[in-house]
Amino acid sequence: MKKYMSLWVAFMMLLGCLGMASGLADGEKVELNYMTWNTEDTYSPLIVEAFNASQDRIHVNYLSEATKGEAFQSKVMSLLAAEEGLDILGIYSNELYMNYINLGYLEPLSAMMTAHNYDTEGMGDCVNQLKVDDECYALPHRKSVEAIFYNTEIFDEAGIPYPDKLTWEEFMDLAKKLTFVRPDGRNCVGAAGDIRRWAVDEIQAPAAQYGEAMTDDELPHFKECLERLYRLFITDKSTMDYAEMVAVGNGGMKFNFINGEMAMFILSDFALTALVNGTDIPDFKWNITYLPYDPEYMEPGTSYGKVSGTGITTFCKHKEEAFEFLSYLCGPEGAKIIASKGTLPAYTNDEVKEAFRNSMAPGIDVDVFTNSKPQDYIIHSTKAPDLIEMSRAEIELMLIGEQDIDTTYEKWNAQRKEILGK
Amino acid sequence: MQRSGKQLSARARKQRIVGYAFIIPNLVGFVLFNAYPTVYGLVLSFMRNKTLREYTFVGLENFQQMLTDKYISIALKNNLAYSFTTVPATILLALLCSVLVYNLGRKGGFFRNALFLPHITASIAVATVWKTMFLPDKGLINVILHQFGISNTPRWLISTKTALFSIGIVSVWQKLGYTMLFILVGLQGVPKELYEVGDLEGATGWKRFRFITFPLISPSLFFVLITNMIDSFKVYDLILQMTEGGPANSTIVLVYRIYQEGILRLNTGYSSAIAMLLLGLVLIVTAIQFVFERKWVYYSDAA
């Protein structure tokens, strides 16, 4: 009897193990962990909530971490090393995207996209921008487009008409005019921009407006981009001191913009969310216009931007379900929620455009973002981290006045070629 | 003469067991959180990671790579410059402050607490406040310097020539109170009778300090020298928060490089090799200090 009893127990245990291996009990949902950085908290939890409500098979848990102090990256790294607890991952930067791919942590999605007949029509070129060696490791959920945000009160104060489709020359002249000290001693600078994109880490962005990429053999217009920065920072001093920019960060610059100490602010659409949700000054008057352009080489409305993607980890146990969520996040449903919070989603249709327009106060020319023609500035190379690190060091030397334009360009170009093995 | 283990009485054996029981929690913590990660880091330094879990043995390749990595040589130079300026400055200032606070007696309590305050302040707050004070045009320091008629003021954190020095100033300010406390304890342990004897022998001022105070507080000074030196090689948080290694890599140090390679680029094998370089450097500097210990540190029970 004892022998049969033991066999029965062993059989039941085997069944139990098989049950665990095969997946879930009846009625139990597949649990997925989705992690992204905390500035996406404005819309991502709402998408997760809507997706969970629409599902009876899948449940997504939302996690986010601050990028400040690299908490997000440290947490992601721990989860990747453990190879558990992370199924869907928001890609914070191009540098990290390349690192995750290099280490084999992002699932190639092309086969799944084909199998699911995934429709990318509403995404324009966004999917291609995330391709590395013809493989897609993430689907785009949002895109950024750069434009000029301007404080209308400062323009009124200076008696200058509001900017509209400026050339770069006009922009710099205007920045100089709008740099002044008020009778009460308060300063106003003409222009500034997101410190990472505009000046240092992503210096390839302005060159991308000419359709040039850091991986090209030559970048004939890169030096012109440097000259513009040099004029604003060193010659005209029509922007904030670089030291002050570093010290106060984008948050501090936004504060200066709102408080009438900065006339024009070059930012992406993502700042709309911050301005709409974060401005508790009811009288603050602002608007948006197109990024300045170079009339010799491009049409008005040409901008630069990049897409942000979300991928599936290679160790995710439920990839099909994860792809289902990804399709929701990056498709029309997710896009509508993202747009309703004043951020441009990668997917666009009339309904999404309407939601984006409705997210803004009346009078804000939000169509600037949907009508701009952004050029992709992502560095499509596994050498991106080295290129960014090198560029930052060289450009910083110029912006703090320790290196002239020619030396900066020559050193930058020589090191760029060395890194790329050209 | 001590008896051998076998000859110990039952009571002594019991006491010994109790003693071991008391150190077990600390020992477990040390093994788990210090010894094991260090040994694991050493093993990883000879590996290259394919993923964060798959490693291949590459021998000394990571160490060879360090020889050609220009950022390592910059970091190493910065580390040495930082440590060999901030540590002596901290100790000298702390010594001066502790003598002043000691001489103030009970009235010195306020200054002691005020000087200790930076040590318990969150480094993010310290970094934020100092970053603002170091601003070239609007910062408090340059505004004061302008008031004194100095027109060519330093650009502090925004110059490759002064950025590391500026972080050093913050570090000295932050560690001054903590270092001072140890020296103060040493000063309080100096028997007053020795000063009386010194007075009778005609020792005043510098001689009194040189021949009575300094030898007796030298164990405290040695302790703060060792701990501050090790601490200075591990500098990271101030740099991350104040300059992020800039401008133009002028403030990168080895720990920052470990962070860049290990956390940002996920090259855990290579970052472990840099960590081993740092460990070796700290061990060498500490060993040198112990070699010279007998030349200047006086232990009263040595005789």
Interface residues (C-beta under 8 A of the other chain):
Chain A: G69 E70 Q73 S74 M77 L80 A81 E83 E95 L96 N99 N102 L103 G104 Y105 D241 Y242 A243 E244 V246 A247 P385 R392 A393 E394 E396 L397 I400 E402
Chain B: N49 K50 T51 L52 R53 I124 K131 T132 F134 L135 P136 D137 K138 R155 W156 L157 I158 S159 T160 L240 Q241 T243 G246 P247 A248 N249 Y259 I263 L264 R265 L266
